[in-house]
């Protein structure tokens, strides 16, 4: 049986790390990537996004957002909206070195990087990034287009809204809620819920912007 084909939308560092997950899974025939210019990637450069439009209708071709979040999901959101309008199919990438509970759910377009742990009842929304070494405990929720950075720990029943960015090494106490559109600086400790979107950081956590 032939493997489904995969095209990355965007090149660069984030796309390279996503390629590594897809390559390690051995579940995809990786065709290449699109970008406004050629990047250092181990797969073929396919040109601009528009140049793969003719492949969208192919039943065996899937796409993945290769552009990182970097605290601003607007470009990722724009590309996803455009390809959704064309009825593209999205790949979901899960590292073979991650643990995903059979009671966890991961929606389309998301990536679960190496050494991630998704415990029972965890729910991951569309086009989310769960980066290397993150641990999400039972019942936690991560919204659409949210980036959970490297080695973040979210304890039980944490709820992270849509289009958030949680920096590397953050720790979230159990049952807290984080409003959509919030950015949390690396190394922060989240002891209480955040009900107003903004940029926060520190221990104790405070609003920066």
Helices and strands as residue ranges (DSSP letters): E 4-9, H 13-25, E 28-34, G 49-55, E 61-65, H 74-85, E 93-94, E 99-100, E 105-106, E 111-112, E 117-118, E 123-124, E 129-130, E 135-136, E 141-142, E 147-148, E 153-154, E 159-160, E 165-166, E 171-172, E 177-178, E 183-184, E 189-190, E 199-201, E 206-207
